[in-house]
Amino acid sequence: MNGCAHLVWPISDRMRSFVLRTAVYACFIGSVGAITPALAQVANGQEPVTVGGPSAPPLTPPVDGALPTGIGMMSIGPWLLSPSLDTYSFYDSNIRTSPTSPLSGPGFHIHPSLLADWNTGIHDTKFYGNIDSEIYPTLSYLNNTFNRQAGAIESYSPLRDLTITTQADYTHNTLANALTNSIPSPVISAANPIPSGAAGVVAVQQTVVNPNDAFTATANVSKLLNRAFVNFGGTFVRTEYENTPSQNLDVGSYYGSGGVWLTPQFYGFADALDANSVPVVGSIANSYRARGGIGSAQIWLFQGSVYYGHQGTAVDGDGSAGGDIYGGMLMYFPTPVWDMTVSVDRLRNRSGITGTTNLGLGGLSLSAVGVPTSSSAQITTISYKTNYKLTSQIALYAVASDNRIAYIDQTRVDNSWLASAGISYQVRDNLSLTLDYQYTRYLSPVPDTSFTRNLVSLGAHYHF
């Protein structure tokens, strides 16, 4: 049974009830006592860099912001153009994170991009496109990558407290992850780039050369309320593989999230996501994640949050898997230019799925390897992140994490370590230089699976 018609989630009654209760709660906590609109930082319900809660609800009402003047920018009529060029030279000791036949060598990374924006205040239309290519001069050309992306985002704000956003995206990737994330990841583009500093660091998981095209459509509604917000939407992604069409996959998902201040110091939050994967060959799989928690405002020099929830996957005719997710984070701001974050996250997955699957557990952005949803495992992630503004031009960051993957009812324990650090120098308003280093180590008792990777890069970002 394949096709879009089967994106009407064949989830078990128990799973559906759990997800829907949490989604309703997410909407409810964002609407209690709502009269006055307020400004919010709204999570889109897609896979974040950490698995903690969304940003704190707002405390101030929305205002009509000034429209871009276009001064000092390129323009064509009402369209403001933002072209940029990223160039990097790097050395990678294990290009595909292979445990048996690592490829190493120097390379060049070229990333030109263009963002065109027409903002009338009520309508905000963005078109974007980029090319992302890695070239290895000392290796076979088959290792080079030539990725490209194009898309559009339309945001409609009939009221200051209501925004409706739609997005269409096309992305071509030369490489594919060994496992497909069961929880859909956000679309990264010039219109919504990766966060800078420690917040944007993720582990590069194992990849294979498998060119593919991904077509994504997203719709999202964000409502701002009195010291609260509610957010919900859906995404459809079709992935087509050039050389292995039997791996083609359709994924449909819907999500909801919300948050509200409970006291002047503490807020509550909840979010839920349900995704349905329909492969051309194989069984339909349904994955979900739902969680809720408590976060705090900055109290003296500290800020934190804790959460608890549940995740799971059900495969048609082949059983199900699932377990608890819980954790927390503590942020420390010793000075206005220095911040530190320590987080601990745990995911349990007890599986009754008997067949093999290429779906991986979500929420493992700092792990060097993915873990299949068919594996029974307990995964504990401890991470430390820090950012430091040395001067008005120089910024530093560092990240360290330890992922312990203990397989349930087995003696096997795998470990994944990540260490990353970098420095950026703002030469002038439109030019910055960066130096970054990332170390990845995966250690497993299973023969021929452990590996190490060192990646160092020196780059420049120029905004025209």
C-alpha positions as CSV (number, residue, x, y, z in Angstrom):
1,M,0.0,0.0,0.0
2,N,1.7,3.2,-1.2
3,G,0.8,6.6,-2.3
4,C,-0.3,9.9,-0.9
5,A,-3.6,8.5,0.2
6,H,-1.8,6.5,2.9
7,L,-0.5,9.7,4.5
8,V,-3.7,9.5,6.7
9,W,-1.5,8.2,9.5
10,P,-2.2,4.4,10.3
11,I,-1.2,5.0,13.9
12,S,-2.4,2.7,16.7
13,D,-5.3,4.0,18.9
14,R,-2.9,4.3,22.0
15,M,-0.3,6.3,20.0
16,R,-2.9,8.5,18.4
17,S,-4.6,9.3,21.7
18,F,-1.2,10.2,23.3
19,V,-0.2,12.5,20.4
20,L,-3.6,14.2,20.1
21,R,-3.9,14.8,23.9
22,T,-0.5,16.5,23.9
23,A,-1.2,18.5,20.7
24,V,-4.5,19.7,22.3
25,Y,-2.7,20.6,25.5
26,A,-0.1,22.6,23.4
27,C,-2.9,24.6,21.9
28,F,-4.7,25.0,25.2
29,I,-1.8,26.3,27.2
30,G,-1.2,29.0,24.6
31,S,-4.8,30.3,24.8
32,V,-5.6,30.5,28.5
33,G,-6.7,34.0,29.4
34,A,-5.7,35.3,26.0
35,I,-6.9,38.9,25.3
36,T,-3.9,41.0,24.5
37,P,-1.7,39.9,21.6
38,A,2.0,39.4,22.4
39,L,5.2,38.9,20.5
40,A,6.7,35.4,20.4
41,Q,9.7,33.3,19.3
42,V,7.8,30.4,17.8
43,A,9.4,27.0,17.2
44,N,8.2,25.4,13.9
45,G,7.7,22.0,15.4
46,Q,10.5,20.5,13.3
47,E,13.7,18.9,14.5
48,P,15.7,21.5,16.6
49,V,19.4,21.3,17.3
50,T,18.6,20.3,20.9
51,V,15.5,18.4,22.1
52,G,14.6,21.0,24.8
53,G,11.6,23.1,24.8
54,P,10.7,26.0,22.5
55,S,11.7,29.6,23.2
56,A,10.0,31.4,26.1
57,P,6.6,33.1,25.3
58,P,6.8,36.9,24.9
59,L,6.1,39.5,27.5
60,T,5.5,42.6,25.3
61,P,2.8,43.3,22.8
62,P,3.7,43.3,19.1
63,V,4.5,46.5,17.3
64,D,4.5,47.5,13.6
65,G,8.2,47.2,12.7
66,A,9.7,49.6,10.2
67,L,9.9,48.1,6.7
68,P,13.4,47.6,5.1
69,T,14.6,50.9,3.6
70,G,16.9,49.2,1.0
71,I,19.6,51.7,1.8
72,G,23.0,50.2,1.0
73,M,21.4,47.1,-0.6
74,M,20.9,45.9,-4.2
75,S,17.4,46.2,-5.5
76,I,15.2,45.6,-8.5
77,G,12.0,47.6,-8.2
78,P,10.4,46.7,-4.8
79,W,12.6,43.6,-4.5
80,L,15.6,43.8,-2.1
81,L,18.5,41.5,-3.1
82,S,20.9,39.9,-0.7
83,P,23.6,38.0,-2.6
84,S,26.4,36.4,-0.7
85,L,29.4,34.1,-1.2
86,D,30.9,31.6,1.2
87,T,34.3,30.0,0.4
88,Y,36.2,27.6,2.5
89,S,39.4,25.5,2.4
90,F,39.4,22.5,4.6
91,Y,41.0,19.2,5.5
92,D,38.9,16.2,6.3
93,S,40.5,13.0,7.7
94,N,37.4,10.8,7.1
95,I,35.1,12.3,4.5
96,R,32.4,9.7,4.7
97,T,33.0,8.7,8.4
98,S,33.9,5.3,7.2
99,P,35.1,2.7,9.8
100,T,37.0,0.5,7.3
101,S,38.1,2.6,4.3
102,P,38.4,6.3,5.4
103,L,39.0,8.8,2.6
104,S,41.0,11.9,3.6
105,G,42.3,15.0,1.9
106,P,42.1,18.7,1.4
107,G,39.1,20.3,-0.2
108,F,37.4,23.5,-1.3
109,H,33.8,24.5,-0.3
110,I,32.0,27.1,-2.5
111,H,28.5,28.4,-1.5
112,P,27.0,31.3,-3.5
113,S,23.5,32.2,-2.5
114,L,20.8,34.8,-3.3
115,L,17.8,36.0,-1.3
116,A,15.2,38.3,-2.9
117,D,12.6,39.9,-0.5
118,W,9.5,42.0,-1.1
119,N,8.0,43.1,2.2
120,T,4.8,45.2,2.3
121,G,4.2,44.7,6.1
122,I,1.2,42.4,5.5
123,H,2.8,40.3,2.8
124,D,6.4,39.2,2.9
125,T,7.5,37.3,-0.2
126,K,11.0,35.7,-0.4
127,F,12.7,33.8,-3.2
128,Y,16.0,32.1,-2.5
129,G,18.5,29.9,-4.3
130,N,22.0,28.6,-3.7
131,I,24.7,26.2,-4.9
132,D,26.7,24.2,-2.4
133,S,29.7,22.4,-3.8
134,E,32.7,20.5,-2.2
135,I,35.7,19.8,-4.4
136,Y,38.5,17.4,-3.5
137,P,41.5,18.0,-5.8
138,T,43.5,15.0,-4.7
139,L,40.7,12.5,-4.8
140,S,38.5,11.1,-7.6
141,Y,35.9,13.5,-9.0
142,L,33.3,11.0,-7.8
143,N,33.8,12.3,-4.3
144,N,32.9,15.9,-5.3
145,T,29.5,17.2,-4.4
146,F,27.2,19.6,-6.3
147,N,24.1,20.5,-4.3
148,R,21.6,23.1,-5.3
149,Q,18.5,24.6,-3.8
150,A,15.7,26.9,-4.8
151,G,12.4,27.9,-3.1
152,A,9.9,30.5,-2.0
153,I,8.4,31.6,1.3
154,E,5.2,33.6,1.6
155,S,4.2,35.1,4.9
156,Y,0.8,36.7,5.4
157,S,0.1,38.7,8.5
158,P,-3.5,40.1,8.4
159,L,-3.1,41.0,12.1
160,R,0.0,41.8,14.2
161,D,-0.6,38.6,16.2
162,L,-1.4,36.2,13.4
163,T,1.0,35.0,10.7
164,I,0.3,32.4,8.0
165,T,3.4,31.0,6.3
166,T,3.8,28.7,3.3
167,Q,7.0,27.4,1.7
168,A,7.9,25.5,-1.4
169,D,11.4,24.1,-1.7
170,Y,13.5,22.1,-4.1
171,T,16.8,20.6,-2.9
172,H,19.3,18.4,-4.7
173,N,21.8,16.5,-2.6
174,T,24.7,14.4,-3.8
175,L,25.0,12.6,-0.5
176,A,22.3,10.8,1.6
177,N,22.4,9.8,5.2
178,A,22.8,6.2,6.0
179,L,19.5,6.5,8.0
180,T,16.5,8.7,7.3
181,N,15.4,10.8,10.3
182,S,12.0,9.6,11.5
183,I,11.3,13.2,12.7
184,P,11.4,15.6,9.7
185,S,14.2,18.2,9.8
186,P,13.7,21.9,9.0
187,V,14.5,23.3,5.6
188,I,17.7,25.3,5.8
189,S,18.1,28.1,3.3
190,A,19.2,31.7,2.9
191,A,15.8,32.7,4.2
192,N,16.2,30.7,7.5
193,P,19.9,29.9,7.9
194,I,21.6,27.7,10.5
195,P,22.2,29.6,13.8
196,S,25.7,31.0,14.3
197,G,28.0,30.0,17.1
198,A,27.6,27.0,19.3
199,A,23.8,26.7,18.6
200,G,24.4,25.7,15.0
201,V,26.9,22.9,15.7
202,V,25.7,19.4,14.7
203,A,27.5,16.1,14.2
204,V,28.0,15.0,10.6
205,Q,26.6,11.5,10.5
206,Q,27.5,8.7,8.1
207,T,26.7,9.4,4.5
208,V,26.8,7.6,1.2
209,V,27.0,8.9,-2.4
210,N,23.3,8.6,-3.5
211,P,22.1,11.7,-5.5
212,N,18.5,12.7,-4.6
213,D,16.0,15.4,-5.2
214,A,13.7,16.5,-2.3
215,F,10.5,18.5,-3.0
216,T,9.0,20.1,0.2
217,A,5.8,22.0,0.8
218,T,5.0,23.5,4.2
219,A,2.2,25.5,5.7
220,N,2.3,27.0,9.2
221,V,0.0,29.2,11.3
222,S,1.3,31.2,14.3
223,K,-1.0,32.9,16.8
224,L,0.4,35.3,19.4
225,L,-1.6,35.7,22.6
226,N,-1.4,37.3,26.0
227,R,2.0,36.2,27.3
228,A,1.6,33.1,25.2
229,F,1.7,31.6,21.7
230,V,0.2,28.7,19.8
231,N,1.7,27.3,16.5
232,F,0.7,24.5,14.2
233,G,1.2,23.3,10.7
234,G,2.1,20.5,8.3
235,T,4.8,19.4,5.9
236,F,5.0,17.1,2.9
237,V,8.3,15.9,1.5
238,R,8.9,13.7,-1.5
239,T,12.4,12.4,-2.0
240,E,13.4,10.8,-5.3
241,Y,16.8,9.0,-5.7
242,E,18.5,9.1,-9.1
243,N,20.2,5.7,-9.0
244,T,17.9,3.8,-6.7
245,P,14.3,4.7,-7.3
246,S,13.2,1.8,-5.1
247,Q,14.2,4.1,-2.2
248,N,11.9,6.9,-3.1
249,L,9.9,8.1,-0.1
250,D,7.0,10.3,0.7
251,V,6.8,11.8,4.2
252,G,3.8,13.8,5.5
253,S,3.8,15.3,9.0
254,Y,1.8,17.7,11.1
255,Y,2.7,19.4,14.4
256,G,1.6,21.8,17.1
257,S,3.3,23.7,19.9
258,G,2.4,26.3,22.5
259,G,3.7,28.1,25.6
260,V,2.3,30.3,28.3
261,W,3.8,32.1,31.3
262,L,2.5,30.5,34.5
263,T,4.1,32.9,36.9
264,P,6.5,35.9,36.4
265,Q,9.4,33.5,36.6
266,F,8.2,30.2,35.0
267,Y,6.4,29.2,31.8
268,G,4.9,26.0,30.5
269,F,5.4,24.5,27.0
270,A,4.3,21.5,25.0
271,D,4.7,20.3,21.4
272,A,3.8,17.3,19.4
273,L,4.7,16.0,15.9
274,D,3.4,13.1,13.9
275,A,5.1,11.9,10.7
276,N,4.0,9.2,8.2
277,S,6.6,7.6,5.9
278,V,5.4,5.9,2.7
279,P,8.2,4.2,0.7
280,V,7.8,3.0,-2.8
281,V,9.0,-0.4,-1.7
282,G,8.4,-1.5,1.9
283,S,5.9,-0.9,4.7
284,I,4.4,2.3,5.8
285,A,5.8,3.6,9.1
286,N,4.3,6.2,11.5
287,S,6.5,8.1,13.9
288,Y,5.5,10.5,16.6
289,R,7.0,12.6,19.4
290,A,5.1,14.5,22.1
291,R,6.5,16.3,25.2
292,G,5.8,19.1,27.7
293,G,7.8,20.9,30.3
294,I,8.6,23.9,32.4
295,G,11.0,26.7,31.6
296,S,12.2,29.7,33.5
297,A,13.1,33.3,32.8
298,Q,16.6,34.4,33.6
299,I,16.8,34.4,37.4
300,W,20.0,36.2,38.5
301,L,22.6,34.6,36.1
302,F,20.7,31.4,35.3
303,Q,18.0,30.2,33.1
304,G,16.7,26.6,32.5
305,S,14.1,24.2,31.4
306,V,13.0,20.5,31.9
307,Y,10.7,18.3,29.8
308,Y,9.2,14.9,29.7
309,G,7.5,13.1,26.8
310,H,7.1,10.0,24.7
311,Q,8.2,9.0,21.2
312,G,7.5,6.0,19.0
313,T,7.3,4.3,15.6
314,A,4.8,1.8,14.2
315,V,5.4,-0.2,11.0
316,D,2.5,-1.7,9.2
317,G,2.4,-5.5,9.8
318,D,5.8,-5.4,11.6
319,G,5.3,-4.2,15.2
320,S,6.0,-1.0,17.0
321,A,8.7,0.7,19.1
322,G,8.7,3.6,21.6
323,G,9.7,4.9,24.9
324,D,10.1,7.9,27.2
325,I,12.1,11.1,26.4
326,Y,13.1,13.5,29.1
327,G,15.9,15.9,30.0
328,G,16.7,19.5,30.8
329,M,19.2,22.3,30.3
330,L,20.8,25.0,32.4
331,M,22.1,28.3,30.9
332,Y,24.6,30.5,32.7
333,F,25.4,34.1,31.8
334,P,28.4,35.1,33.8
335,T,28.9,38.3,31.8
336,P,26.9,40.1,29.0
337,V,29.3,38.7,26.4
338,W,29.6,35.1,27.7
339,D,27.0,32.3,27.9
340,M,27.2,28.7,28.8
341,T,24.7,25.8,28.4
342,V,24.7,22.4,29.9
343,S,22.1,19.9,28.8
344,V,21.2,16.3,29.6
345,D,18.8,14.4,27.4
346,R,17.6,10.7,27.5
347,L,15.7,8.7,24.9
348,R,14.4,5.2,25.5
349,N,13.3,3.0,22.6
350,R,12.1,-0.5,23.3
351,S,11.4,-2.1,19.9
352,G,9.1,-4.9,18.8
353,I,9.9,-4.2,15.1
354,T,11.3,-7.4,13.6
355,G,12.3,-6.3,10.2
356,T,15.1,-3.9,9.1
357,T,14.4,-0.2,8.6
358,N,16.3,2.8,7.3
359,L,14.4,5.1,9.7
360,G,16.5,6.6,12.5
361,L,15.5,7.9,15.9
362,G,15.0,11.7,16.1
363,G,16.7,14.1,18.5
364,L,20.3,12.8,18.0
365,S,21.8,15.9,16.3
366,L,25.1,15.6,18.3
367,S,25.6,11.9,17.7
368,A,28.1,10.7,15.0
369,V,25.8,7.8,14.1
370,G,22.1,7.3,13.8
371,V,20.2,4.6,15.7
372,P,17.5,2.7,13.8
373,T,13.9,2.8,15.2
374,S,14.0,-1.0,15.2
375,S,16.8,-1.0,17.9
376,S,16.0,-1.3,21.6
377,A,18.3,1.2,23.2
378,Q,18.7,3.9,25.8
379,I,20.5,7.0,24.6
380,T,21.9,9.5,27.0
381,T,23.3,12.8,25.7
382,I,25.3,15.2,27.8
383,S,26.5,18.4,26.1
384,Y,28.2,21.7,26.9
385,K,28.0,24.8,24.7
386,T,29.6,28.2,25.2
387,N,29.8,31.5,23.2
388,Y,32.2,34.3,24.1
389,K,32.3,37.8,22.4
390,L,36.0,38.6,22.8
391,T,35.7,42.1,21.1
392,S,33.2,43.8,18.9
393,Q,34.8,42.0,15.9
394,I,36.0,38.6,17.4
395,A,33.6,35.9,18.6
396,L,34.5,32.4,20.0
397,Y,32.4,29.2,20.5
398,A,33.0,25.7,21.8
399,V,30.9,22.5,22.0
400,A,31.5,19.2,23.7
401,S,29.1,16.3,23.9
402,D,29.0,12.6,24.9
403,N,26.4,10.2,23.6
404,R,26.1,6.9,25.4
405,I,24.0,4.3,23.4
406,A,23.2,1.3,25.7
407,Y,21.3,-1.4,23.9
408,I,18.5,-2.8,26.1
409,D,18.9,-6.5,27.2
410,Q,22.4,-6.6,25.7
411,T,25.9,-5.9,27.0
412,R,26.6,-3.7,24.0
413,V,27.3,-0.1,24.8
414,D,28.4,2.4,22.1
415,N,29.9,5.8,22.7
416,S,29.9,8.9,20.4
417,W,32.0,12.0,21.3
418,L,32.0,15.4,19.6
419,A,34.2,18.4,20.2
420,S,34.0,21.5,18.2
421,A,35.5,25.0,18.4
422,G,35.7,28.1,16.3
423,I,36.5,31.7,16.0
424,S,35.0,34.4,13.7
425,Y,36.5,37.8,12.8
426,Q,34.3,40.5,11.4
427,V,36.6,42.4,9.1
428,R,34.0,44.8,8.0
429,D,30.2,44.9,7.8
430,N,30.0,42.7,4.8
431,L,33.0,40.4,5.3
432,S,33.9,37.9,8.0
433,L,36.5,35.2,8.4
434,T,36.1,31.9,10.3
435,L,38.3,29.2,11.6
436,D,36.6,26.0,12.8
437,Y,37.6,22.6,14.0
438,Q,35.5,19.5,14.7
439,Y,36.5,16.2,16.2
440,T,34.2,13.1,16.1
441,R,34.9,9.7,17.6
442,Y,32.6,6.7,17.6
443,L,33.5,3.6,19.6
444,S,31.6,0.3,19.5
445,P,32.4,-3.3,20.5
446,V,31.0,-4.4,17.1
447,P,33.9,-5.1,14.8
448,D,34.6,-2.7,11.9
449,T,32.1,0.0,13.1
450,S,34.3,2.4,15.1
451,F,35.8,5.5,13.4
452,T,37.4,8.9,14.1
453,R,37.1,12.1,12.1
454,N,39.0,15.4,12.2
455,L,37.7,18.4,10.2
456,V,39.4,21.8,10.1
457,S,38.2,24.6,7.9
458,L,39.2,28.2,7.1
459,G,36.6,30.3,5.4
460,A,35.3,33.7,4.4
461,H,31.7,35.0,4.1
462,Y,31.1,38.0,1.8
463,H,27.8,39.8,1.6
464,F,27.4,41.9,-1.5
